[in-house]
Amino acid sequence: MELRKVLSGLDNLKAKGNLEQEIIGIESNSKNVKNGYIFVAIKGFNVDGHDYIESAIENGAIAIAVEEGFDLKSVKFPKDMTIIMAPSTREL
């Protein structure tokens, strides 16, 4: 499904990158990310999904969803990576 359609109806999102690309799956566990997935980094009580963004990218994520306030400079994103910023990634 086209990323733009996946995000349709969600409020207060900011996006950088290609929203026209096809997304094959959505995953919050970086170990399960495959080529063509969007990785949703969720901050939990014991684990912060933002710590696994680089692993998700290595596994084939083509888009990453992060929470507002996350320091985008703390990760080396590929030049063509689509980044979605949400007030709360739990709501995605």
C-alpha positions, 0 to 999 in steps of 0.5 A: 500500500502507498505510504501516503494512504497508510498515514491518511487520517492520522493527525499532526504528522510531519514527514520528510521523504517519498510518501508515494512509495509502496509499503509492504508491512509495518513493524515495531520490532526491528528484528522483524523488519523486512525490505519495504517495511515502515519501522515504528519506533515506540518508546516503552517502559523498559525499551526505547524503539528509537535505539533500534532504528539503525537495526531496522534500516539494516533489515530493509526499512524504507521509512521510519516513524519517530516521536516528536522530540527525537534527535534525528541527528543521533542516527545516520539515516540513508539519504533517501529514507522517509521519516515520519514524526508523530506526537506519539508513535503508539497512536500509529 
